[in-house]
């Protein structure tokens, strides 16, 4: 979810699956939540700075 790949990876799954995943992520301890947020920022930065030759 933090890498924004969930729509692609979960394409075709029932909404209950997505809701369950969101619930599980919301329940992780604060340090892991911070790590996931940092992961999202790193992936976003990498996408924005990607250059093609």
Secondary structure, 3 states (H helix, E strand, C coil): CCCCCHHHHCCCCCHHHHHHHHHHHHCCCHHHHHHHHHHHHHHHHHHHHCCCC
